[in-house]
């Protein structure tokens, strides 16, 4: 359980950092992080970080698939965690 929590913290920090980095790259008109990479980070457990990054850095908030997709991934992950937890939370 301890390693799982550490993993979740790290992947969310990576997701947050990726959104920050991509926003900076967008402003500078340089090479960007692919959108599928941002979604992959969310699917791997970084949905809180990427979702927070969207609003902290005002990035990807005009794309409906991010506005809908990121919270949807988070809801599915929370539901799966509740379902799979031994105590059922």
TISESE-481749 format. One record per atom (N, C-alpha, C): x, y, z. Coordinates in Angstrom, 1 decimal, padded with zeros to 4 digits. Atoms other than C-alpha are relative to their C-alpha. Layout:
% TISESE-481749
KEDREN / xx / yy / zz
KEDREN / X / Y / Z;
...
END
This chain:
% TISESE-481749
KEDREN / xx / yy / zz
KEDREN / 000.8 / -001.2 / 000.0;
KEDREN / 000.0 / 000.0 / 000.0;
KEDREN / 000.9 / 001.3 / 000.0;
KEDREN / -000.9 / -001.1 / -000.1;
KEDREN / 002.9 / 002.3 / 000.8;
KEDREN / 000.5 / 000.4 / -001.3;
KEDREN / -000.5 / -000.2 / 001.3;
KEDREN / 004.4 / 001.9 / -002.6;
KEDREN / -001.0 / 000.5 / -001.0;
KEDREN / 001.1 / -000.5 / 000.9;
KEDREN / 001.1 / 002.5 / -004.3;
KEDREN / -000.2 / 001.5 / 000.3;
KEDREN / 000.2 / -001.5 / -000.3;
KEDREN / 000.7 / 005.9 / -002.5;
KEDREN / 001.2 / 000.8 / -000.5;
KEDREN / -001.1 / -000.6 / 000.5;
KEDREN / 004.2 / 006.8 / -003.4;
KEDREN / -000.1 / 000.2 / -001.5;
KEDREN / 000.1 / 000.0 / 001.4;
KEDREN / 003.6 / 005.9 / -007.0;
KEDREN / -001.1 / 001.0 / -000.5;
KEDREN / 001.1 / -000.9 / 000.3;
KEDREN / 000.3 / 007.9 / -007.1;
KEDREN / 000.5 / 001.5 / 000.1;
KEDREN / -000.5 / -001.4 / -000.2;
KEDREN / 002.1 / 011.0 / -005.7;
KEDREN / 001.0 / 000.3 / -001.1;
KEDREN / -001.0 / -000.3 / 001.0;
KEDREN / 005.0 / 010.7 / -008.2;
KEDREN / -000.7 / 000.2 / -001.4;
KEDREN / 000.6 / -000.1 / 001.3;
KEDREN / 002.8 / 010.1 / -011.3;
KEDREN / -000.9 / 001.3 / -000.1;
KEDREN / 000.7 / -001.2 / 000.0;
KEDREN / 000.6 / 013.0 / -010.3;
KEDREN / 000.9 / 001.2 / -000.2;
KEDREN / -001.0 / -001.1 / 000.1;
KEDREN / 003.6 / 015.3 / -009.9;
KEDREN / 000.5 / 000.0 / -001.5;
KEDREN / -000.5 / 000.1 / 001.4;
KEDREN / 004.8 / 014.1 / -013.4;
KEDREN / -001.1 / 000.6 / -000.9;
KEDREN / 001.1 / -000.5 / 000.8;
KEDREN / 001.3 / 014.8 / -014.8;
KEDREN / -000.1 / 001.5 / 000.1;
KEDREN / 000.0 / -001.4 / -000.2;
KEDREN / 001.3 / 018.3 / -013.3;
KEDREN / 001.2 / 000.7 / -000.7;
KEDREN / -001.2 / -000.5 / 000.7;
KEDREN / 004.8 / 018.9 / -014.6;
KEDREN / -000.1 / 000.0 / -001.5;
KEDREN / 000.2 / 000.2 / 001.4;
KEDREN / 003.9 / 017.7 / -018.0;
KEDREN / -000.9 / 001.1 / -000.5;
KEDREN / 000.9 / -001.1 / 000.4;
KEDREN / 001.0 / 020.2 / -018.2;
KEDREN / 000.7 / 001.3 / 000.0;
KEDREN / -000.7 / -001.2 / -000.1;
KEDREN / 003.2 / 023.0 / -017.0;
KEDREN / 001.0 / 000.1 / -001.2;
KEDREN / -001.0 / 000.0 / 001.1;
KEDREN / 006.0 / 022.1 / -019.5;
KEDREN / -000.7 / 000.2 / -001.3;
KEDREN / 000.7 / -000.2 / 001.3;
KEDREN / 003.5 / 021.8 / -022.4;
KEDREN / -000.5 / 001.4 / -000.2;
KEDREN / 000.5 / -001.4 / 000.0;
KEDREN / 002.0 / 025.2 / -021.5;
KEDREN / 001.1 / 000.9 / -000.4;
KEDREN / -001.1 / -000.8 / 000.3;
KEDREN / 005.4 / 026.8 / -021.5;
KEDREN / 000.5 / -000.2 / -001.5;
KEDREN / -000.4 / 000.3 / 001.4;
KEDREN / 006.3 / 025.1 / -024.8;
KEDREN / -001.0 / 000.7 / -001.0;
KEDREN / 001.0 / -000.7 / 000.8;
KEDREN / 003.0 / 026.4 / -026.3;
KEDREN / 000.2 / 001.5 / -000.1;
KEDREN / -000.3 / -001.4 / 000.0;
KEDREN / 003.8 / 029.9 / -025.3;
KEDREN / 001.2 / 000.4 / -000.9;
KEDREN / -001.3 / -000.2 / 000.8;
KEDREN / 007.3 / 029.6 / -026.9;
KEDREN / -000.1 / -000.5 / -001.4;
KEDREN / 000.1 / 000.6 / 001.3;
KEDREN / 006.0 / 027.9 / -030.0;
KEDREN / 001.1 / -001.0 / -000.3;
KEDREN / -001.0 / 001.0 / 000.3;
KEDREN / 008.4 / 025.0 / -029.6;
KEDREN / -000.7 / -001.4 / 000.0;
KEDREN / 000.5 / 001.4 / 000.0;
KEDREN / 008.0 / 021.2 / -029.7;
KEDREN / -000.9 / -000.3 / 001.2;
KEDREN / 001.0 / 000.2 / -001.0;
KEDREN / 004.9 / 020.1 / -027.7;
KEDREN / 000.0 / -001.5 / 000.4;
KEDREN / 000.3 / 001.3 / -000.5;
KEDREN / 004.1 / 017.1 / -025.6;
KEDREN / -001.3 / -000.5 / -000.7;
KEDREN / 001.2 / 000.4 / 000.7;
KEDREN / 001.6 / 015.0 / -027.6;
KEDREN / -001.2 / -000.2 / 001.0;
KEDREN / 001.1 / 000.1 / -000.9;
KEDREN / -001.9 / 015.0 / -026.2;
KEDREN / -000.2 / -001.4 / 000.4;
KEDREN / 000.2 / 001.4 / -000.5;
KEDREN / -002.0 / 011.2 / -026.1;
KEDREN / 001.0 / -000.3 / 001.1;
KEDREN / -000.9 / 000.1 / -001.2;
KEDREN / 001.0 / 011.4 / -023.7;
KEDREN / -000.6 / 000.5 / 001.2;
KEDREN / 000.6 / -000.6 / -001.2;
KEDREN / -000.9 / 013.7 / -021.4;
KEDREN / -001.2 / -000.9 / 000.5;
KEDREN / 001.1 / 000.9 / -000.4;
KEDREN / -003.9 / 011.3 / -021.5;
KEDREN / 000.6 / -001.3 / 000.6;
KEDREN / -000.6 / 001.2 / -000.6;
KEDREN / -001.6 / 008.3 / -020.9;
KEDREN / 000.5 / 000.2 / 001.4;
KEDREN / -000.4 / -000.3 / -001.4;
KEDREN / -000.2 / 010.0 / -017.8;
KEDREN / -001.2 / -000.1 / 000.9;
KEDREN / 001.3 / 000.1 / -000.8;
KEDREN / -003.8 / 010.4 / -016.6;
KEDREN / -000.4 / -001.4 / 000.2;
KEDREN / 000.4 / 001.4 / -000.1;
KEDREN / -004.6 / 006.8 / -017.3;
KEDREN / 000.9 / -000.8 / 000.9;
KEDREN / -001.0 / 000.8 / -000.8;
KEDREN / -001.5 / 005.6 / -015.5;
KEDREN / -000.1 / 000.5 / 001.5;
KEDREN / 000.2 / -000.4 / -001.4;
KEDREN / -002.8 / 007.3 / -012.3;
KEDREN / 000.2 / 001.5 / 000.3;
KEDREN / -000.3 / -001.4 / -000.2;
KEDREN / -001.9 / 010.9 / -012.8;
KEDREN / -001.1 / 001.0 / -000.3;
KEDREN / 001.2 / -000.9 / 000.4;
KEDREN / -005.4 / 012.3 / -013.5;
KEDREN / -000.1 / 001.2 / 000.9;
KEDREN / 000.2 / -001.2 / -000.9;
KEDREN / -005.4 / 014.6 / -010.4;
KEDREN / 001.0 / 001.0 / -000.4;
KEDREN / -001.0 / -001.0 / 000.4;
KEDREN / -002.1 / 016.2 / -011.5;
KEDREN / -000.3 / 000.6 / -001.3;
KEDREN / 000.2 / -000.6 / 001.3;
KEDREN / -003.0 / 016.6 / -015.1;
KEDREN / -001.3 / 000.9 / 000.0;
KEDREN / 001.2 / -000.8 / -000.1;
KEDREN / -006.5 / 017.9 / -014.2;
KEDREN / 000.3 / 001.3 / 000.7;
KEDREN / -000.4 / -001.2 / -000.7;
KEDREN / -005.0 / 020.3 / -011.7;
KEDREN / 000.8 / 000.9 / -000.9;
KEDREN / -000.9 / -000.7 / 000.9;
KEDREN / -002.4 / 021.4 / -014.3;
KEDREN / -000.8 / 000.8 / -001.0;
KEDREN / 000.8 / -000.6 / 001.0;
KEDREN / -005.1 / 022.2 / -016.8;
KEDREN / -000.5 / 001.4 / 000.6;
KEDREN / 000.6 / -001.2 / -000.5;
KEDREN / -006.6 / 024.8 / -014.5;
KEDREN / 001.0 / 000.9 / 000.7;
KEDREN / -001.1 / -000.8 / -000.6;
KEDREN / -003.5 / 026.0 / -012.6;
KEDREN / 000.7 / 000.8 / -001.1;
KEDREN / -000.8 / -000.6 / 001.0;
KEDREN / -001.8 / 026.8 / -015.9;
KEDREN / -000.8 / 000.5 / -001.2;
KEDREN / 000.9 / -000.4 / 001.0;
KEDREN / -004.9 / 027.5 / -018.0;
KEDREN / 000.4 / -000.6 / -001.3;
KEDREN / -000.5 / 000.8 / 001.2;
KEDREN / -003.9 / 024.8 / -020.5;
KEDREN / -000.9 / -001.1 / -000.4;
KEDREN / 000.9 / 001.0 / 000.6;
KEDREN / -006.1 / 022.7 / -022.7;
KEDREN / -001.4 / 000.1 / 000.5;
KEDREN / 001.3 / -000.2 / -000.5;
KEDREN / -009.2 / 024.1 / -021.1;
KEDREN / -001.0 / 000.3 / -001.1;
KEDREN / 000.9 / -000.3 / 001.1;
KEDREN / -010.7 / 025.0 / -024.5;
KEDREN / -000.3 / -001.3 / -000.8;
KEDREN / 000.2 / 001.2 / 000.7;
KEDREN / -010.5 / 021.4 / -025.7;
KEDREN / -001.0 / -000.9 / 000.8;
KEDREN / 001.0 / 000.7 / -000.7;
KEDREN / -013.7 / 019.5 / -024.8;
KEDREN / 000.4 / -001.3 / 000.5;
KEDREN / -000.4 / 001.3 / -000.3;
KEDREN / -012.0 / 016.2 / -024.8;
KEDREN / 000.9 / 000.0 / 001.3;
KEDREN / -000.7 / -000.1 / -001.2;
KEDREN / -009.7 / 017.4 / -022.0;
KEDREN / -000.9 / 000.4 / 001.1;
KEDREN / 000.9 / -000.5 / -001.0;
KEDREN / -012.4 / 019.2 / -020.1;
KEDREN / -000.9 / -001.1 / 000.5;
KEDREN / 000.9 / 001.1 / -000.4;
KEDREN / -014.6 / 016.1 / -020.1;
KEDREN / 000.9 / -001.3 / 000.3;
KEDREN / -000.8 / 001.2 / -000.1;
KEDREN / -011.9 / 013.4 / -020.4;
KEDREN / 000.8 / -000.1 / 001.3;
KEDREN / -000.8 / 000.1 / -001.3;
KEDREN / -009.7 / 014.2 / -017.4;
KEDREN / -000.8 / -000.2 / 001.2;
KEDREN / 000.8 / 000.3 / -001.2;
KEDREN / -012.4 / 014.4 / -014.8;
KEDREN / -000.7 / -001.4 / -000.1;
KEDREN / 000.6 / 001.4 / 000.2;
KEDREN / -014.0 / 011.2 / -016.3;
KEDREN / 001.0 / -001.1 / 000.3;
KEDREN / -001.1 / 001.0 / -000.4;
KEDREN / -010.7 / 009.3 / -016.0;
KEDREN / 000.1 / 000.0 / 001.5;
KEDREN / -000.1 / 000.0 / -001.5;
KEDREN / -010.5 / 010.5 / -012.4;
KEDREN / -001.1 / -000.7 / 000.7;
KEDREN / 001.2 / 000.6 / -000.6;
KEDREN / -014.0 / 009.4 / -011.6;
KEDREN / 000.1 / -001.5 / -000.1;
KEDREN / -000.1 / 001.4 / 000.2;
KEDREN / -013.4 / 006.0 / -013.1;
KEDREN / 001.1 / -000.6 / 000.9;
KEDREN / -001.0 / 000.5 / -000.9;
KEDREN / -010.2 / 005.6 / -011.2;
KEDREN / -000.4 / 000.0 / 001.5;
KEDREN / 000.6 / 000.1 / -001.4;
KEDREN / -011.9 / 006.5 / -007.9;
KEDREN / -001.0 / -001.1 / 000.2;
KEDREN / 001.0 / 001.1 / -000.1;
KEDREN / -014.7 / 004.1 / -008.6;
KEDREN / 000.7 / -001.3 / 000.0;
KEDREN / -000.8 / 001.3 / 000.0;
KEDREN / -012.2 / 001.3 / -009.4;
KEDREN / 000.7 / -000.2 / 001.3;
KEDREN / -000.7 / 000.1 / -001.3;
KEDREN / -010.3 / 002.1 / -006.2;
KEDREN / -001.0 / -000.5 / 001.1;
KEDREN / 001.1 / 000.3 / -001.0;
KEDREN / -013.5 / 001.9 / -004.1;
KEDREN / -000.4 / -001.5 / -000.3;
KEDREN / 000.5 / 001.3 / 000.3;
KEDREN / -014.6 / -001.3 / -005.9;
KEDREN / 001.1 / -001.1 / 000.4;
KEDREN / -001.0 / 001.0 / -000.2;
KEDREN / -011.2 / -003.0 / -005.6;
KEDREN / 000.6 / 000.0 / 001.5;
KEDREN / -000.6 / -000.1 / -001.4;
KEDREN / -010.4 / -001.9 / -002.0;
KEDREN / -000.6 / -001.1 / 000.8;
KEDREN / 000.5 / 001.1 / -000.9;
KEDREN / -010.7 / -004.7 / 000.6;
KEDREN / -001.2 / 000.4 / 000.9;
KEDREN / 001.1 / -000.4 / -000.9;
KEDREN / -013.0 / -002.7 / 002.9;
KEDREN / -001.1 / 000.7 / -000.7;
KEDREN / 001.0 / -000.7 / 000.7;
KEDREN / -015.0 / -001.1 / 000.1;
KEDREN / -000.1 / 001.4 / 000.3;
KEDREN / 000.0 / -001.4 / -000.5;
KEDREN / -014.2 / 002.3 / 001.6;
KEDREN / -001.4 / 000.3 / 000.4;
END
